Amino acid sequence: MKMIYGVKDKPKFPSILIFAFQQLLAIMAATIAVPMIVNQNTGSEMSTSAALFGAGVGTIIYVLFTRAKSPVFLGSSFAFLGSMMTAFAGAATASLGYFALIIGAAMAGLVYVVLAVIVKFVGVKWISKIMPAVVIGPTVAIIGLSLAGNAIGDLGATDGNFAAAESPTVLYVKIICGLVTLAVTMLCSVYGKKMGKLIPFIIGILAGYATASCFYVVAEIANNPELKVIDYTALTSLFTEIKPESFVSVPDFTFLKAFGDFGQFDLSYLGTVAVAYIPVAFVVFAEHIADHKNLSSIIEHDLLEDPGLSNTLLGDGVGSIVGAFFGGCPNTTYGESVGCVAITKNASVATIIVTAVEAMVISFITPFVAFLSTIPSCVMGGVCIALYGFIAVSGLKMLQKVDLDDNRNLFTASVILIAGVGGMVLEFGDVKITEVACALILGILTNVMLGRKKADK
């Protein structure tokens, strides 16, 4: 896949600001969703702005460790949702819960550091042996397919069922806004000229936002609230009383909340946090490899060899620790970011760096954060159909050179796809092995079991 901008290219200013903002839109919804979900389930008050800042800092660290050779953004990891909830559930005080978030992320990050050291000494050839294209291809596809439910859910479906979602009027308005976003994104990507081809997501999101706003105006005129799928409250509430915080405010960083009662942190609670975080780090390790294999195929450069898996692991691990120090959420490489690179054909690491800086700056600008939060989920759902679809197709493309007439390969790919699409998830107490990890593990075992030819008699 030929890139318009390669890894080392530096788009001109102000074009790079626009490209970076597009990346930010691609990753933003998922990045701020993690602290929101934790807040809903624990009654905590994690800051979405702080999570955005933490993602920016973590990405900068990742870029440094990978020597600016890997064009991907790090955002809040969904894999650690259960771990974060456990950190709050076992906390004696709220501040102790925030302190546990930092300790847990540090433990998970150290797992990455240890794995990086091991890889540094033993190399990466073993990865190609236990995870050849027939294993990694379907696994990458599962990463995209496992997110499909999120995209369709954003369009208004409940558990994939549109009929059970909401009233028909609300549902149809959401679908229209989402499909307008998707259609404009696709048309710009395929038929756009110059900038239009490079920023299809921004144009698509603006089109979806405008469509939702038009429905809002009609709803006001017709006095029909069911036509309202956009909520401006977050934005308008800032100016009910004009004050400095209406324009600029410092995010509620996790470390500022964490050190109130940390003296009460005992060894038993430390063990609880360790059990909640460390096993998940090994699960995310598998997804880390799959993401980088996918990105390698897109930019046609093996990132596991250069800058090397040890460096990507260090960048991910240390970036995750520092990101959680500010935002509470361990970070991970984002499939949305990889999809954005694939669709826009912009692999510029300079764009990723500017995206990280924008995320950090925007986290302080109250109106901008509020505006981003008003983007309807159905609009982001339309964008995500394209993003997640590209991830899935990228994985399937890896199977093109695999001989699927050989039953050994056929069984391996089949097991991974069915386990992943079927949603096979295992839970051991607070540890959750995701469908991607389960599918990958089964695929590796199947490939090892069937991989060796028996001598012909």
C-alpha angles and dihedrals in degrees: 000000000000113000123221087210118027127213094270097040120111114207115217123264125285092020091066090056090057094045090050092049089054090054088048092054090049094055102028101084094053094041095057093036092072097062090041092056092047090050092051093051101039106027089239124141105229112169119241089201090055090049089053091050091047091052090053093050092045091052092051090053091048091052090051094050092046092048091239093294102115117069103205136114123228117223140169111305118235090198090074096051093104091045092052092048090051089052090058095038093058096042119113090207135018093249090051088057091056090048088052090054090059094044092047093049089049090054092049091046091051089055087059090048092052091047089049091054091049092049090048090060102036099035129220103277090098088063092060089049098051095030109038122163092279089061104034096042097061089040092057088047089053091054088061096039093048088059093049092091090057092054094047091043089056088055088061106272123136111220087339092306113118093183091062096046115084141315112316093247095054091044095051092048090051092048092049092051092047095047092047088054092048094045095050091046092052094044092050092047094049104033103019122119123228107312093018090061092047098049105037093138095056092049091045094049091047090051092050092046091050090050091051090048091052090053088049091055091048089048090055092049095044093038090232111139091187089077091062112097094151125073119201094181095107089056101039094045090064091068102043084095116019113224137141091267088061088072109022130017136162112244117244095256115206095233090057090057096039107069103059100096103005089132087076091062104119133189095253091057089046088057091051091052092046093052090048096050112026100061091047089056089062090050092051089048088068091050090047090059092046092050093050092046088053093047090047091056091049097051092033094234125109105239092185087066099035121054080003135233091264090060095044089050092049091048092049094044100045091039089053093052094049092042091054091047088064104027106019094235124107108231132228138179109279125233088204089061092048090049090051090053091050097048099041094037089224110135095162111143087201087065090053091050092051089047089056092049091048091051091052094046095044091052087070096046105086100194092049094051088047092049092051089051090057093063102112117245089232089061091051088046090060091052093046093055087066096040097049092040091056090052091052093047091047088059093048090051088062088064093059093093094040117105101236091177085075106086092214090063092039093054093045094052092042094053092050095047096047095043090049100042090042089057099239105189128170125201127195106182107296093351117096122190106205126225090254092054093044091050092048094049092049090047093052092048092048092048092049092046095049100027102092120076116226115231112264112249 
